[in-house]
Amino acid sequence: MTSPTANVSILPGTHPLVDGRTGTSALVSALRGERTGRVPVWFMRQAGRSLPEYREARQGTGMIESCLMPELAAEITLQPVRRHEVDAAIFFSDIVVPLRLAGVGVDIVAGVGPVMDHPYRTAADVDELVGRDLDDVALAPITEAVQRTVAGLAELPHGQDTPLIGFGGAPFTLAAYLVEGRPSRDHLAARTLMHADPETWRRLTEWTADLTGRFLRAQVLAGASAVQLFDSWAGSLSLSDYTTHVAPSSTRALGHVADLRTPDGAGVPGIHFGTGTGHLLEALRDVLSASGVQDRTVGVDYRTPLDEASALLGPDVAVQGNIDPALLGAPWEVLEAHVRDVVARGGAAPGHVVNLGHGVPPETDPTVLTRVVELVHSL
């Protein structure tokens, strides 16, 4: 697929996709629709509250502050790779970090989630935002953290070919937080704005798209081998609202990495994931296609069987998922049967990355995750 970007940017020879470290890894191969000797596996929120070493490392440090301390962010990113021997690291960050880097007053309140200094709901509010940008100085902590992580992976006995996946929040999810001012179950204010003032909504989501796009691009240039766009709240939308008011901005965000190529012309694989998005799977795929990303993977949550998802997505799209997080607390024989079923159904797709259908619950026993990785690798 041809990138919509006019110019192609060649990744440097020291990039892991170029120098031989990750280009043929199980993870990157699966994202490119290729089957290798084993099915790769990693977990969303794998570096999180389920790990005692994570809790110890973050003790006394706020979430956003942790994300912006390069040495700490790298250490947290590496922890699950050391413990579980997963096939990918996911960059430790938060969806609202680009907002903080752009000067927006946002904090993550324990027991609540991201809270803005005030809701951004009017044309004047959006005017206040759109002049802000992410330059190299603002992104310096992210660049350093990624570089430290990639160097740390290369030092692990089983991590030398383990790719880092870049993390980014989708424009709709960022915009929803801004408009609501805090987490919301129904995103009523955001959905109202997109219909009541579509021009203001467009300007807001284009701005959040560029924030996320620059955030992802900085991670790739610093050494990430793939990117994942997380659209936490897209499932609250109808298909019509998504395709009209959200898909263009997500396309724009992913377009920021679509021009990046290895010297032999391979692009940076992209994963598009949302929760409750069974009715949007084809639209998520179409966003990847329109962005110009060459190798496309759609993350599928636990509600849709992977063989059914693959039938919708077609023969050129890999899938990621979709172990039900609730089963991590079930008896092993129940979880094992479920994992085996997920892997079997994933065989319908050209490539399959095993993951959860959402994030790791904080009460999960880490030894269970290690056992799941061992099981998947044995299959």
N, C-alpha and C positions, 0 to 999 in steps of 0.2 A: 504494500500500500504506500502511496506517495504522501509525504508529509505536506500539509498545507503551508508550512513555513517555506519562505522563498529560498533560504540558504540552508545547507546542511553543515552542522558543526561536528567535527571529528573529535572524539574523545582522545585524551592524551595516551601515550603508550604505557604510562604507569597505571592506568585505570584497570581495576580488576576484570572488567569485561574484555579488555584488550590484551593484558599481559599473561593470560592463561589461567588465572586463578579461578574465575567464576563462570566464564563463558560456556563451559561444558558441564557445569555442575548440574545435579539432579533438579534443583529448583528452577534454574534458568531454562534448562532443557524442557521441563514440563510447561513452563510459561510460554515457550515457543512451540508447543504442540508436539513435542517429541517424547517418546517413551524410552527410558533408560533402564538400567538394571534394578532400580528401586523407585517406589513412589515417594516423593519428598513430603515432609510434614513440618509445619510450624504452627504456632498458636497465636491468635490475636490476644493481646494483653498477656503474653507469656512472661514479660518482664513486669511483674506487678505484685499485688498484695498477697498472692499465694506463696511467694518465696520469702522465707525468713531473712535471707541475705539482702533482699530488696528492702524490707522493712528496716533492717539495721542500717543500710546505706543511706536511707532517706530520713532517718530519725531527726526531727527538729528542723527539717527543710521543707518548705512549701512545694507544691507540685510544679507550678510554673518555674519557680526558682531552680528546682532540680533539673528541669529541661534546659535551662540556660547556663548551667555549670558544665562545661564540656567534659571535664574529667569524670564527674559523677554520671552524666547522661551516657557516656561511653561505657562506664562500668555497669550500669543498670542494663544497658542493651546487651552486653556480653553475658550476663549472669545466666539466662536460660540456655544459652548455647553451651556453656560449660556444664551445666547440670543435666540437661535433657538430651544433648547432642542432636538438637533439631537441625533441619537442613537450611534454615535461614534465620538471620537476625532481623528484627523489625526495629527501626530507629525509635528510641524512647523519646516521645514527645507528647504533645496534647494538641487537639484540634484548634484551641484558641491561642496557641503560642504565636502564630503570625500576627494576630491582632495586637498582642502585647508588644511585639517587635515594631509594629507600626505606630505605637504610641496610644493605643486604645486602653482606657482604664478598665481592666478586666482582672478578676482574681478567681481562683477555684476555691470555693467555700466547702469545707468538710461537711458531708451529709447533704449538700445541695447541688454542687457542680459549678460550672462557670457562671459568674455574676458580673454584669457590665456596670460601669459607673452610672449609666442611665440607658433606657431604651432608645434605640435609633429608629424612629418611625416616620419622620417627615422628610420632605425634600431638603429642608434646611439642615436636618441631622445628617443626611447623606452628603450634603455639601461639605460638612465638617470632616467627613472621612476621606472623600475621594482624592484630596490633595496629598494624602499621606502615601508613602511608598516604602518598599523594602530595598535598601541598597546593600552593597557589600559590607559596609560597616555594621549595619543592623543585623545582617545574617552571619557575621563573623563567629558568634558562639555555635551556630549550627554547623558551619563549615568545619570548625575545629573539632566538634564532637564527632562528626562523621569520620573525619580523618583519623582520630584516635580509635574509633570503633573498628574501622577497616584494618588498621595496623594491629589492633588487639586480636582480631579474628585470625590474622595470618600467623600469630604466635601460638594459637591453640593447636594441640596435636590433631584434633579432628575438625579444626575450623579453617584450615588453610584454603579450602575451596568453598567455604560457606559464604553465600552472598548476603549483603545488607540490603534490605528493602527500605526505600524511602517512604516516609509517612506524610500524609497530607489530608486535611479535612476538606470535603467538597464545599463548593461555594454556597449551596443552599443551607447546609448545616451551619456554616459560619454566619450567614445572613439571618437565619432563624434565631440564633443566640443573640445577635445584635438587636433585632426587632423586638424579641420577647423580653430581653434584658436579663434573662435567666432561663434555666431549663423549663420546658413546657411539655405537657403530654400531647396536646392537640395542635400546637403551633398556630393557634387561631389568629393572632395578630400578624404573623408572617404571611399566612395565606390570605388574610384580608388585604394587606398591603399589595400583594402581587396582582390583585384584581382591582382594588380601588385606585391605585396609582401605579400602573404597570411601568411607566417611564422611570419613576424613582426606584422601583424594584429592579429594573434592568440595570440602572447605574450602580446600585448597591451590589448586585451579584456579579457584575463585571469587575468591580473593584475587589471583591473577595476572591474572584477567580484569579486575578493577577497576583494577589497576595499568595494564595496557595501555589500557583504556578511557579512563582519565583522561589518559594520555599522548597518545592520539590526539585527544581532545577539546581539549586545550590547543593542539595544533598547528592544528586547524581554527579555533578561536577567534582564533588569532594570524594566520591568513591562508591556511592550506592549503585547496585546492579539492576534494580527494578524499582518500581514505585507502586504504591497502593493508594487510591483515592477512597477515603472513608466517607460515605454519605449516611451518617447515623440516623437522620430523620426523614429521608426520602420516602420511606414506606408510609408516611402520613399523607402522601399526595395521591391524587388520582393520576391515571396515565396521561390524561389530557393536560392537567396542570404541569406534570413533570416535563412532558415533551415541549410545551409552549414556554414555560416560565423558568425552567431549571436546566434542562439539557444543554442549551446554548452556553451557559456559564461553565458547566462541567467540561464541555468540549474545549472551551477556551483555556481552562486550567491545565488540562492534560496536554494541550498544544504547546505549552512551554517546554516540554521535554521531547516532543515528537521529532525535532530536528537533530537530536543528538544521536550520533552513529559511531560504530567502530570503524576502523579503516576498511574492513571488508563489507561494510554497508549494513550490518545488523543494528537494529535499534535497541532502545531500552524498553523491556517489557513493561506493560501496564496492567494493573489489577484494579477492577472497579467493584466496590462492595457497598451494599446497604442492607439494613435489616428490615424485615417485613416487605421485601421488594419482589415477591414472587410474580406480581402483576407487572413488574417493570423490567424484568430480566432482559428482554429484547431491546428495550430502550437503553439500558445500561451498556449493552453491547454496542448499540449504534453510536453512543457517545464516544466510546473508544475508537470506533472506525472513523468517525468524523474528525476526531482530533489529529489523526495521522499516525497514532501509535501503531507500530508494525505488528507486534505480538500481543494479542489481546486475551485477557483472562477475566471472567466474571465470577466474583465471589457469590456463593449461594448460601443463604442462611438455612437453619435446620428445618424449615417448614416445607421445603421443596426437594423431593428426591433428585439426586444428581442425574440419573438417567433421563428423567423427565425434563430437567433443566437443559441438558445437553441437546435433547431433541428440539427444543425451542431455539437454542443458540446457534445450532448448525455445526458443520464439520470443521470449521476453521477457528473455533474459539475454545480455549481451555477452560476448565472449571476449577474452583477452589472451594473446599468445604468438606462436609458440613455436619460434623459430629455435634449432636445436641449437648450443649454444656450441662444441662440438667443431669445427664447420664454419667457425668464424671463422679457423682456421689452415689451411683448405683452399685450393686454387687458386681465384681469383676466379670462374672460370666455374662451378665446383661450388657455391660459396656463392651466387652470383647465381641459379642455377636453383632452389636450395633456398628462397631468400627469395621468389622469384616464386611458388613452390608454396604457401608459407605464406600469402601475401597472397591467393592465389586461393581456398584452402580457407577462410580467414577470412571470405570473402564470404558464406558460408552463415549467418553469425550476424547479428543485427540491428546490432551494432556490433563493431568489431574494433580493438584496439590492438596493434600489432606490438611484440614484445618478444622477449627470449630465453626459452628454456625453463628457464633458471636464470640464474645470475649471469655477469658478464663474467670470463673467466679472466684472471689477472694478467699472463700473458705475451702477451695480445692486442695486436696492433699497432693503436694508436688510429686510424690512417688508414683501417683497414678498417671500423671502426665508423662513421666519417664517411661512407664510401662506401656503406654499407648504408642510412644515413639518406637520402642523396641518391637511392638507388635506390627506396626505399619511397615517397618523396615524388613521384618521377617516375611511379609507378604510379597 
